[in-house]
């Protein structure tokens, strides 16, 4: 099952790529390998490596033709400090230039800043009208923030609709299940789970390792399939290792049985009250 906008439910995250020049060749190779394996979604941001992650994507895309770009959905994000109307447009143009991709499939406000949401939305609308982005969304927005954003969207009379909210969600970070996921589902918005492997912590959890082994799966496959049990969820794990790329991609087609889901709830309890939105 795909989301209301995204054509795939598992993509490649690129944070924190681009922060070490010595890793460039490995990271470019990983992005290119992901595309070859069939990844159809790549997530990045102007913040990652101060634009270098986007440069890496651009270098990887040069290994393919325009046809490969047509099969991809590329997501990037504008920093709050750049999120004025003019700043949003300029930042997007820079991101597109770094990646050499002509347009972005989705452009997100990375988190809330000092600029009014209306200013950022005006920038998004102008970008979409110019064909530089196909859609827009938000990131790191909790439920009240989503509602405020949607009010601003109505205030500017946007002819478009916010398609997603990208947030931290993993077995060890379940707080958004309490009221944020239900709100996004009510509004018809997808949510993108960044760091769905718990920033690596889940891969070292002995109880998860044991459960995964019993099911004939890896901890990463269980953790990703668990995220994707949610309707309209997209997971964007990051790795530069080819074997892990294949392992992660295979999770897109896995369905965990009820017994395994109940066992996971025993280890990683669902929220019973509202918690602050976790951001990493």
C-alpha positions as MATLAB code, in Angstrom:
seq = 'XXXXXXXXXXXXXXXXXXXXXXXXXXXXXXXXXXXXXXXXXXXXXXXXXXXXXXXXXXXXXXXXXXXXXXXXXXXXXXXXXXXXXXXXXXXXXXXXXXXXXXXXXXXXXXXXXXXXXXXXXXXXXXXXXXXXXXXXXXXXXXXXXXXXXXXXXXXXXXXXXXXXXXXXXXXXXXXXXXXXXXXXXXXXXXXXXXXXXXXXXXXXXXXXXXXXXXXXXXXXXXXXXXXXXXXXXXXXXXXXXXXXXXXXXXXXXXXXXXXXXXXXXXXXXXXXXXXXXXXX';
ca = [
       0.000    0.000    0.000;
       1.432    3.369   -0.971;
       0.700    6.707    0.690;
      -1.581    9.440   -0.656;
       1.474   10.974   -2.370;
       4.579    8.785   -2.190;
       4.897    5.965   -4.694;
       6.963    3.858   -2.315;
       6.982    3.251    1.415;
      10.700    2.777    2.013;
      13.346    5.249    0.947;
      16.951    6.200    1.605;
      17.761    8.811    4.225;
      20.950   10.836    3.823;
      21.491   12.244    7.313;
      24.314   12.528    8.348;
      25.977   12.042    4.938;
      28.245   14.757    3.579;
      29.974   15.604    6.845;
      33.323   13.917    6.160;
      35.132   14.401    2.844;
      36.907   11.080    3.355;
      33.536    9.291    3.122;
      32.422   10.930   -0.118;
      33.223    8.061   -2.493;
      31.518    5.515   -0.222;
      28.429    7.701    0.188;
      28.059    8.464   -3.520;
      28.430    4.754   -4.237;
      25.767    3.915   -1.631;
      23.255    6.343   -3.167;
      23.951    4.978   -6.653;
      23.653    1.392   -5.394;
      20.316    2.196   -3.743;
      18.948    3.524   -7.031;
      20.198    0.426   -8.849;
      18.514   -1.812   -6.267;
      15.175   -0.134   -6.841;
      14.950    2.569   -4.195;
      12.505    5.159   -5.495;
      12.691    7.736   -2.710;
      15.672    9.753   -1.453;
      15.397   12.166    1.455;
      17.851   14.966    2.136;
      18.045   18.582    3.361;
      20.098   21.703    2.789;
      21.266   21.363    6.403;
      22.890   17.952    5.903;
      26.593   18.588    5.568;
      25.746   22.234    4.777;
      24.514   21.174    1.347;
      27.110   18.482    0.772;
      24.583   15.637    1.097;
      22.682   17.174   -1.804;
      25.939   17.393   -3.767;
      26.472   13.668   -3.154;
      23.018   12.917   -4.560;
      23.844   15.033   -7.594;
      27.050   13.081   -8.191;
      25.203    9.773   -7.842;
      22.483   10.872  -10.252;
      25.112   11.606  -12.910;
      25.714    7.856  -13.102;
      22.201    7.470  -14.485;
      20.166    9.160  -17.184;
      17.088   11.345  -17.033;
      14.984    8.194  -17.055;
      16.304    7.274  -13.615;
      15.282   10.686  -12.271;
      11.771   10.137  -13.584;
      11.505    6.998  -11.436;
      12.692    8.772   -8.282;
      10.991   10.956   -5.731;
      13.462   13.385   -4.152;
      12.635   15.195   -0.918;
      14.591   18.088    0.570;
      14.047   20.660    3.303;
      14.487   24.366    3.865;
      16.103   25.566    7.086;
      13.840   27.703    9.295;
      16.403   30.517    9.078;
      15.853   30.581    5.294;
      12.075   30.159    5.390;
      10.919   33.632    4.402;
       9.038   33.729    1.108;
      12.093   34.842   -0.882;
      14.485   32.752    1.217;
      12.455   29.597    0.675;
      12.560   30.086   -3.082;
      16.294   30.819   -3.106;
      17.100   27.849   -0.863;
      15.101   25.519   -3.088;
      16.866   26.791   -6.193;
      20.222   26.108   -4.503;
      19.173   22.573   -3.549;
      18.025   21.821   -7.087;
      21.298   23.165   -8.484;
      23.367   21.039   -6.096;
      21.488   17.895   -7.124;
      21.096   18.822  -10.788;
      17.596   17.402  -10.653;
      15.489   20.227  -12.204;
      12.726   19.841   -9.599;
      11.980   18.376   -6.177;
       9.106   15.994   -5.638;
       8.496   17.327   -2.143;
       9.946   20.288   -0.247;
       9.589   20.533    3.529;
       9.995   23.169    6.218;
      12.607   21.425    8.375;
      11.205   22.698   11.673;
       9.475   25.778   13.044;
      11.389   29.052   13.099;
      10.769   32.784   13.410;
       9.142   33.342   10.018;
       5.321   33.178    9.879;
       4.059   29.970    8.303;
       2.232   32.121    5.750;
       5.572   33.447    4.463;
       6.968   29.958    3.955;
       3.745   28.788    2.338;
       3.828   31.685   -0.112;
       7.292   30.512   -1.112;
       6.113   26.922   -1.494;
       3.156   28.020   -3.632;
       5.387   30.074   -5.939;
       7.801   27.159   -6.282;
       4.998   24.770   -7.139;
       3.537   27.186   -9.662;
       6.971   27.379  -11.330;
       7.257   23.599  -11.440;
      10.315   23.550   -9.176;
       8.525   21.404   -6.617;
       5.734   18.884   -7.076;
       4.417   19.206   -3.512;
       5.281   20.583   -0.088;
       5.199   19.426    3.509;
       6.526   19.929    7.022;
       8.952   18.240    9.396;
       9.189   17.926   13.176;
       5.665   19.314   13.681;
       3.637   18.078   16.645;
      -0.166   17.989   16.554;
      -0.798   21.630   17.658;
       1.845   22.805   15.182;
       0.190   20.857   12.367;
      -3.124   22.509   13.134;
      -1.502   25.978   13.193;
       0.190   25.238    9.864;
      -3.079   24.169    8.268;
      -4.730   27.381    9.481;
      -1.938   29.325    7.780;
      -2.448   27.250    4.630;
      -6.091   28.321    4.590;
      -5.122   31.927    5.337;
      -2.996   32.168    2.195;
      -5.620   30.396    0.105;
      -3.201   27.740   -1.077;
      -4.486   25.824   -4.110;
      -2.339   22.909   -2.941;
      -2.341   20.650    0.116;
       0.367   19.727    2.603;
       1.210   16.121    1.764;
       3.354   14.951    4.686;
       4.966   15.511    8.056;
       8.426   14.032    8.628;
       9.052   13.074   12.261;
      11.150   10.787   14.422;
       9.345    7.477   14.826;
      10.732    4.108   15.870;
       9.992    1.264   18.265;
      11.802    3.193   21.002;
      10.112    6.505   20.095;
       6.362    5.856   19.911;
       4.997    9.090   21.349;
       3.428   10.274   18.066;
       0.982    7.374   18.185;
      -0.994    9.120   20.928;
      -2.461   11.986   18.896;
      -0.159   13.014   16.029;
      -0.578    9.950   13.800;
      -4.393   10.011   14.189;
      -4.399   13.709   13.251;
      -2.272   13.127   10.142;
      -4.535   10.271    9.084;
      -7.601   12.486    9.615;
      -6.043   15.198    7.438;
      -5.017   12.750    4.698;
      -1.309   13.397    5.218;
       1.467   10.857    4.967;
       4.130   10.763    7.646;
       7.775   10.029    7.011;
       9.633    8.270    9.810;
      13.220    9.429   10.073;
      15.713    7.365   12.088;
      13.254    4.415   12.100;
      16.014    2.203   13.497;
      16.247    4.364   16.612;
      19.517    5.992   15.494;
      21.037    2.494   15.583;
      20.054    1.711   19.164;
      17.444   -0.861   18.112;
      20.064   -2.922   16.296;
      21.788   -3.495   19.658;
      18.657   -4.299   21.667;
      19.032   -7.915   22.838;
      15.285   -8.541   23.160;
      14.616   -7.269   19.640;
      17.540   -9.311   18.317;
      16.081  -12.449   19.901;
      12.559  -11.809   18.572;
      13.855  -11.119   15.078;
      15.972  -14.271   15.074;
      12.978  -16.351   16.140;
      10.977  -14.884   13.238;
      13.782  -15.540   10.748;
      14.330  -11.813   10.238;
      16.921   -9.218   11.158;
      16.298   -6.543   13.813;
      16.297   -3.895   11.073;
      13.669   -5.737    9.060;
      11.418   -6.091   12.098;
      11.862   -2.446   13.106;
      11.107   -1.171    9.592;
       8.159   -3.481    8.969;
       6.775   -2.379   12.336;
       6.880    1.282   11.251;
       5.232    0.419    7.941;
       2.315   -1.311    9.651;
       0.915    2.214   10.025;
      -1.257    3.312    7.083;
       0.404    5.952    4.883;
       3.777    5.651    6.645;
       7.121    6.004    4.871;
      10.418    4.951    6.460;
      13.732    6.510    5.424;
      16.619    4.623    7.091;
      20.166    5.683    6.263;
      22.993    3.276    5.499;
      26.018    3.175    3.212;
      26.456   -0.602    3.292;
      25.106   -2.499    0.235;
      23.992   -5.522    2.270;
      22.059   -3.273    4.642;
      20.516   -1.414    1.709;
      19.129   -4.704    0.408;
      18.056   -5.815    3.878;
      16.195   -2.561    4.526;
      14.488   -2.525    1.128;
      13.145   -6.050    1.646;
      11.272   -4.860    4.742;
       8.873   -2.893    2.535;
       7.057   -6.130    1.686;
       7.019   -7.706    5.131;
       3.907   -8.059    7.278;
       4.482   -8.897   10.941;
       2.047  -11.341   12.522;
      -0.079  -10.467   15.536;
       2.018  -12.525   17.936;
       5.173  -10.668   16.992;
       3.429   -7.290   17.209;
       2.164   -8.129   20.713;
       5.650   -9.212   21.754;
       7.052   -5.902   20.503;
       4.420   -4.020   22.518;
       5.631   -5.827   25.622;
       9.176   -4.587   25.028;
       8.371   -1.159   23.619;
       5.142   -0.027   25.239;
       2.774    2.235   23.286;
       2.120    5.683   24.820;
      -0.743    6.048   27.290;
      -0.522    9.843   27.495;
       0.692   12.797   25.486;
       4.470   13.174   25.350;
       6.643   15.947   23.885;
       7.605   15.336   20.271;
      10.998   13.648   20.126;
      13.512   15.286   17.788;
      17.034   14.123   17.041;
];
